Amino acid sequence: MSRLDAFINRMVSQRACLNFAADQTKDMSGPVLELGLGNGRTYHHMVEIMPGRDVFVFERAIASHPKSTPPDEMLIMGDVHETLPQALERFGPTASLIHADLGGHNPAKNDDFARAVSPLIEPLLAKGGLMVASDRMYFENLTEVALPADAVENACFIYG
Ligand SMILES: C[S@@+](CC[C@H](N)C(=O)[O-])C[C@H]1O[C@@H](n2cnc3c(N)ncnc32)[C@H](O)[C@@H]1O
């Protein structure tokens, strides 16, 4: 598969999975967590499709488009290995939707990273909440949810 095809699959799948998860959790009151701001495209989409819901963003270095830079009070700055345990103390197991897109271009490194952060993410999700990830995650109790029809297998994952 060309890099262009892989990129398009990832973008289409992120949108499809986020739309699906936002709809499935629309009646939940807990915060939404965006792990990895990057350019801010998915953050911008999440704010747009979930009006009225708090979207907190975890990032270690802001480099986003000005139109998709969160307000300071919604930013949780630092390495997620430190900020996710702090978020558990702050929020408890209340997140209605968690989206993680923390990886780079090295699949092996992304997999190691996913293994390391899975146990830090799992306790934050509320019962009935959904977790959307660009990489396969390694949870103890959360299981994979079937993807919506317009998402591409292995380009995105949903857990609940
Ligand atoms: C692929 S980008 C996210 C792209 C974003 N979803 C978008 O639509 O623009 C990954 C982001 O995760 C952040 N990141 C990676 N490892 C991190 C860590 N350990 N702690 C905090 N942020 C991290 C990077 O700084 C980068 O901005």
The ligand as a Tripos MOL2 file, in Angstrom:
@<TRIPOS>MOLECULE
LIG
   27    29     1     0     0
SMALL
NO_CHARGES

@<TRIPOS>ATOM
      1 C1          0.5130   12.3260   15.2190 C.3       1 LIG1
      2 S1          0.5450   13.7670   16.2200 S.3       1 LIG1
      3 C2         -1.1840   14.0380   16.5450 C.3       1 LIG1
      4 C3         -1.9240   14.5280   15.3290 C.3       1 LIG1
      5 C4         -3.3380   15.0090   15.6100 C.3       1 LIG1
      6 N1         -4.2260   13.8980   15.8740 N.3       1 LIG1
      7 C5         -3.8700   15.8290   14.4670 C.2       1 LIG1
      8 O1         -4.9500   15.4990   13.9360 O.co2     1 LIG1
      9 O2         -3.2620   16.8360   14.0980 O.co2     1 LIG1
     10 C6          1.1630   13.1360   17.7340 C.3       1 LIG1
     11 C7          1.3420   14.1720   18.8390 C.3       1 LIG1
     12 O3          1.5490   13.4650   20.0620 O.3       1 LIG1
     13 C8          2.4780   14.1700   20.8560 C.3       1 LIG1
     14 N2          3.1360   13.2280   21.7660 N.ar      1 LIG1
     15 C9          3.8800   12.1530   21.4040 C.ar      1 LIG1
     16 N3          4.3700   11.5390   22.4910 N.ar      1 LIG1
     17 C10         3.9320   12.2490   23.5720 C.ar      1 LIG1
     18 C11         4.1170   12.1090   24.9750 C.ar      1 LIG1
     19 N4          4.8700   11.1160   25.4810 N.pl3     1 LIG1
     20 N5          3.5070   12.9910   25.7910 N.ar      1 LIG1
     21 C12         2.7520   14.0180   25.2740 C.ar      1 LIG1
     22 N6          2.5430   14.1940   23.9440 N.ar      1 LIG1
     23 C13         3.1400   13.3310   23.1040 C.ar      1 LIG1
     24 C14         3.4530   14.7630   19.8420 C.3       1 LIG1
     25 O4          4.0980   15.9080   20.3830 O.3       1 LIG1
     26 C15         2.5520   15.0670   18.6470 C.3       1 LIG1
     27 O5          2.1530   16.4230   18.6760 O.3       1 LIG1
@<TRIPOS>BOND
     1     1     2 1
     2     2     3 1
     3     2    10 1
     4     3     4 1
     5     4     5 1
     6     5     6 1
     7     5     7 1
     8     7     8 2
     9     7     9 1
    10    10    11 1
    11    11    12 1
    12    11    26 1
    13    12    13 1
    14    13    14 1
    15    13    24 1
    16    14    15 ar
    17    14    23 ar
    18    15    16 ar
    19    16    17 ar
    20    17    18 ar
    21    17    23 ar
    22    18    19 1
    23    18    20 ar
    24    20    21 ar
    25    21    22 ar
    26    22    23 ar
    27    24    25 1
    28    24    26 1
    29    26    27 1
@<TRIPOS>SUBSTRUCTURE
     1 LIG1         1 GROUP 0 **** ****
